[in-house]
Amino acid sequence: MRPYSIDSRSIGTGDAAFVIAEVGINHCGDRERAIEMCRVAHECGADAVKFQTFSAEEFCGDPAQLFTYRSQGREVTESLLDMFERHELSKPDWIAIERACREIGITFFSTPQNVSDLELLLELDVPAIKIGSDDFTNLPLIEAYSRAGLPLILSSGMSNLAEVHSALDAAGWFEGGEVALLLCTSMYPTPPEEVHLARLTTLQNAFPGLVTGFSDHTIGSQAAAMATGLGAKIFEKHFTLDRGLPGPDHWFSESPEDLAAWIEAIRTAERIVGQPYVRAAAGENGMKTLARRSVVALFDIVEGEELGPHNIGARRPGGGLPPSFLSSITGLRALRSLPRGSVLSFGDFGR
């Protein structure tokens, strides 16, 4: 993989996965709840928290546009503009949240909806910029974000391979820019049959060296663990402090307990994947001696006696000459007396 880092954390082959707890708009427009979510994410083991920074009027063009979503066990339909306005945070809020993240020890960044939002985030000295699937084909916006010179993370929901190529081009990846691509399905939650993790391999083969990850909208941790095995190095997932809170995303978001389990599943999967080198694991050395066989004397053998299947064979423990030497030793003679059970070694036989 090409060199890529966020907040001085190297992310690539041999590095631990970078795990993002997605706050999104699950703070409900409440600064203190947002800060509490940052604390909880840190306690759960996340490397970063990610928000969505926007001015509702700047990206909701039609005040009459309606949005239907599930909340608190029922279906809600309301003005999209009204919904987003309730979840806006002010500049003082963002300053307080970023400061709290530094004190907590967790990386803060956000998805800006417009260049004006990015300017605010740059004032906060964010270490990376996340571009959501909704803007994956907004190439002028991606180009504008890339000019900030920060690492970019793109989510590829709703896209095909040609659109991925165009987005990476706009982001500057082909010119050596630090860009990571998250496999994503824009369905909330994503059913198993729509995840298609095999696309990770397709993307890695199509764009060698690209840092890939997984924006996980599934329920549970199985998909993330499998994505780890396929080489994903950046993960994100929505979470909430309470699935019963009002809003469009709480009901499918992970609880703090489930977020912690999701992160642990990724870390465990990393340990399981391990290293690509085909050699005995460190913990297998004792088993090699216990379970493998050595060439041994089956009976007492006198000096000068011819060796063969009638007096030598393969028995545990290992550590001596392996059984593959039996045919080479057959027909040679013992150079010294070998008591029954002796493990043969070079110097015990010859012509």
C-alpha positions in Angstrom: 0.0 0.0 0.0 1.1 3.6 -0.6 2.1 5.6 2.5 -1.0 7.0 4.3 -1.5 8.4 7.7 -4.0 10.2 9.9 -3.0 12.2 12.9 0.5 10.7 12.8 -1.0 7.2 12.6 0.4 5.1 9.8 -2.3 3.1 8.0 -1.3 0.4 5.6 0.2 -3.1 5.3 1.5 -4.2 8.7 -0.3 -1.4 10.6 -3.2 -1.8 12.9 -6.6 -0.9 11.5 -7.8 2.7 12.0 -11.3 2.4 13.6 -13.7 5.3 13.5 -16.8 5.6 15.7 -19.3 7.5 13.6 -21.3 10.0 15.6 -22.9 11.5 12.5 -25.9 13.5 13.7 -26.7 11.2 16.7 -25.8 14.0 19.1 -29.3 15.5 18.3 -27.8 19.0 18.1 -26.7 18.8 21.7 -23.1 19.8 22.4 -22.8 17.9 25.7 -24.2 14.7 24.2 -21.7 15.0 21.4 -18.8 15.3 23.9 -20.1 12.4 25.9 -20.2 10.3 22.7 -16.5 11.2 22.2 -15.7 9.9 25.7 -17.7 6.7 25.1 -16.0 6.1 21.8 -12.6 6.4 23.4 -13.6 4.0 26.2 -14.8 1.5 23.6 -11.4 1.5 21.9 -12.0 3.7 18.8 -9.2 5.6 17.3 -11.3 8.5 16.1 -14.8 10.0 16.1 -16.4 11.4 13.0 -19.2 13.9 12.8 -21.1 15.6 10.0 -20.6 19.4 9.7 -23.1 21.4 7.7 -25.4 24.3 7.4 -28.8 22.8 6.5 -29.8 25.7 4.2 -26.6 25.3 2.1 -27.3 21.7 1.1 -31.1 21.2 1.4 -32.3 23.1 -1.6 -36.0 22.6 -1.4 -37.7 23.5 1.8 -40.7 21.4 0.8 -38.7 18.2 0.3 -39.9 15.5 2.7 -37.9 12.8 4.3 -39.4 9.6 5.8 -37.5 7.6 8.3 -37.9 5.2 11.3 -37.6 6.7 14.8 -38.6 5.5 18.2 -40.4 2.5 16.7 -42.5 4.4 14.2 -42.3 6.0 10.8 -41.8 9.7 10.7 -42.2 12.0 7.7 -41.0 15.6 8.0 -39.3 18.4 6.1 -35.7 17.4 5.3 -34.6 21.0 6.0 -36.3 21.0 9.4 -34.7 17.7 10.4 -31.2 18.8 9.6 -31.6 22.2 11.2 -32.4 20.4 14.5 -29.1 18.6 14.2 -26.9 21.6 13.4 -24.0 22.5 15.7 -22.6 26.1 15.9 -19.0 27.1 15.5 -18.6 27.4 19.3 -20.0 23.9 19.6 -17.4 22.5 17.2 -14.6 24.3 18.9 -15.7 22.8 22.3 -16.0 19.3 20.8 -12.6 19.4 19.1 -11.0 20.7 22.3 -12.7 17.9 24.3 -11.4 15.3 21.9 -7.9 16.5 22.4 -8.3 16.2 26.1 -9.9 12.8 25.9 -7.2 11.5 23.5 -9.3 10.6 20.5 -8.9 11.9 17.0 -11.6 14.3 15.8 -12.7 14.9 12.2 -15.9 15.4 10.2 -17.6 15.2 6.9 -18.1 18.7 5.5 -21.1 19.2 3.2 -19.7 22.3 1.6 -16.5 24.3 1.2 -17.7 26.7 3.9 -17.9 23.7 6.3 -14.4 22.6 5.3 -13.1 26.1 6.1 -14.5 25.8 9.6 -12.9 22.3 10.0 -9.6 23.6 8.8 -9.7 26.3 11.5 -10.0 23.4 14.0 -6.9 21.7 12.4 -8.6 18.4 11.5 -6.1 15.8 10.4 -8.3 14.3 7.6 -11.4 15.0 5.5 -14.1 12.4 5.1 -16.3 12.6 1.9 -19.6 10.7 2.1 -21.2 8.6 -0.5 -23.7 11.3 -1.2 -20.9 13.4 -2.7 -19.0 10.6 -4.3 -19.9 11.9 -7.8 -19.6 15.6 -6.8 -16.2 15.9 -8.5 -15.9 19.7 -8.2 -16.4 19.4 -4.4 -13.9 16.5 -4.2 -11.4 18.6 -6.1 -11.9 21.5 -3.8 -11.4 19.4 -0.7 -8.3 17.8 -2.1 -6.7 21.3 -2.4 -6.6 21.4 1.4 -3.7 19.0 1.2 -5.1 16.7 3.9 -5.6 12.9 3.7 -9.0 12.1 2.2 -11.3 9.3 3.0 -14.0 8.6 0.4 -17.0 6.3 0.9 -18.1 4.6 -2.3 -21.8 3.8 -1.7 -24.1 3.8 -4.7 -21.1 3.8 -7.1 -19.7 1.7 -10.0 -16.1 1.1 -10.9 -16.0 4.0 -13.4 -17.3 6.4 -10.8 -14.6 5.1 -8.4 -12.0 5.9 -11.0 -13.4 9.4 -11.5 -13.6 10.1 -7.7 -10.0 9.0 -7.1 -8.9 11.1 -10.0 -10.6 14.2 -8.6 -9.1 13.5 -5.2 -5.6 13.4 -6.7 -4.8 9.7 -5.9 -3.3 9.1 -9.3 -0.8 12.0 -8.7 0.2 10.5 -5.3 -2.3 12.2 -3.0 -3.2 10.5 0.3 -6.5 9.0 -0.4 -8.3 6.0 1.2 -11.5 4.4 -0.2 -14.1 2.8 2.0 -16.3 0.1 0.5 -19.9 1.1 1.4 -23.5 0.1 0.7 -25.9 3.0 1.3 -28.6 1.0 2.9 -29.4 1.5 6.6 -29.0 -1.1 7.8 -27.4 -3.1 5.0 -28.7 -6.7 4.7 -26.0 -9.4 4.3 -26.8 -10.1 0.7 -26.1 -6.4 -0.2 -22.7 -6.1 1.4 -20.6 -7.7 -1.3 -17.3 -7.7 0.5 -15.7 -9.3 -2.5 -15.7 -5.8 -4.0 -12.8 -5.0 -1.7 -10.6 -7.4 -3.7 -11.9 -5.9 -7.0 -10.9 -2.4 -5.8 -7.5 -3.5 -4.6 -6.8 -5.2 -7.9 -8.1 -2.3 -9.9 -6.1 0.3 -8.0 -2.9 -1.3 -6.7 -1.5 0.4 -3.6 -4.9 2.0 -2.7 -5.7 2.0 1.0 -9.1 0.4 1.3 -11.5 0.2 4.2 -15.1 -0.6 5.1 -17.9 1.8 6.0 -20.0 -0.8 7.9 -23.8 -0.3 7.9 -24.6 -3.9 8.8 -25.9 -5.1 12.1 -23.2 -6.7 14.3 -19.6 -7.3 13.7 -19.3 -10.3 11.4 -18.9 -8.2 8.2 -16.2 -6.1 9.7 -14.2 -9.1 10.9 -14.5 -10.6 7.3 -13.4 -7.3 5.8 -10.3 -7.3 8.0 -9.4 -10.6 6.4 -9.8 -9.1 3.0 -7.4 -6.3 3.7 -9.6 -3.4 4.9 -7.5 -1.0 7.0 -10.0 1.7 7.9 -13.4 1.1 9.5 -16.3 3.2 10.5 -19.7 2.5 12.0 -22.6 4.6 13.4 -23.2 4.4 17.2 -25.6 6.1 19.6 -25.9 6.5 23.4 -29.6 5.4 23.2 -31.4 3.8 20.3 -34.6 5.3 21.6 -33.6 8.9 20.9 -35.5 10.8 18.2 -33.8 11.0 14.9 -33.2 9.0 11.7 -30.1 7.1 12.6 -30.4 5.9 16.2 -32.5 2.8 15.6 -29.8 1.0 13.4 -26.8 2.4 15.2 -24.7 0.3 17.6 -25.1 0.8 21.3 -21.9 1.5 23.3 -21.7 -2.1 24.3 -22.1 -3.3 20.7 -19.6 -0.7 19.5 -17.0 -2.1 21.9 -17.8 -5.6 20.7 -17.5 -4.5 17.0 -14.1 -2.9 17.6 -12.9 -6.0 19.5 -14.0 -8.2 16.6 -11.8 -6.2 14.3 -8.8 -6.4 16.6 -9.3 -10.1 17.0 -9.6 -10.6 13.3 -6.3 -8.7 12.8 -4.6 -11.1 15.2 -6.1 -14.1 13.3 -5.0 -12.7 9.9 -1.5 -12.3 11.2 1.5 -12.4 8.9 1.6 -13.7 5.3 4.9 -15.6 5.8 4.5 -19.4 5.6 6.5 -20.7 8.5 5.8 -22.4 11.8 4.0 -20.1 14.4 6.0 -19.3 17.5 3.7 -21.3 19.6 4.1 -24.4 17.4 7.7 -25.1 18.3 6.9 -27.3 21.3 4.3 -29.2 19.3 6.8 -29.9 16.5 8.9 -31.9 19.0 5.9 -33.6 20.6 4.0 -34.5 17.5 6.5 -35.1 14.7 8.7 -38.2 14.4 12.4 -38.9 14.2 14.4 -41.8 12.8 15.1 -44.1 15.8 16.5 -47.6 16.5 13.7 -50.0 16.8 15.9 -52.6 18.5 19.4 -52.7 19.9 21.8 -52.3 17.0 25.5 -53.4 17.1 28.3 -51.5 15.5 28.6 -52.5 11.8 25.0 -53.8 11.5 23.3 -52.9 8.3 20.4 -50.4 8.8 17.0 -50.8 7.2 13.2 -51.2 7.9 14.0 -54.2 10.1 15.8 -52.2 12.7 15.1 -48.5 12.2 11.8 -46.6 11.9 10.0 -43.3 12.6 8.8 -42.7 16.1 7.9 -39.7 18.3 9.3 -37.4 19.5 10.6 -35.1 16.8 13.8 -33.1 16.9 16.0 -35.7 15.3 16.4 -36.7 11.7 13.0 -36.6 10.0 11.4 -39.7 8.5 12.3 -38.4 5.0 15.8 -39.7 5.7 14.8 -43.3 6.1 15.3 -44.3 2.5 18.7 -42.6 2.4 19.9 -44.4 5.6 18.7 -47.8 4.5 21.6 -50.0 3.4 24.2 -48.0 5.5 25.9 -49.5 8.5 25.9 -48.4 12.2 29.2 -46.7 13.1 28.6 -47.4 16.8 26.2 -49.4 19.0 22.8 -47.9 19.1 20.5 -48.9 22.0 16.8 -49.4 21.3 15.0 -46.1 21.1 18.1 -44.1 20.2 17.4 -41.1 18.0 19.8 -41.3 15.1 21.9 -38.4 14.1 24.6 -37.7 11.5 27.7 -39.6 12.6 25.8 -42.7 13.7 25.9 -44.4 10.2 28.0 -44.7 7.1 29.2 -47.0 4.4 
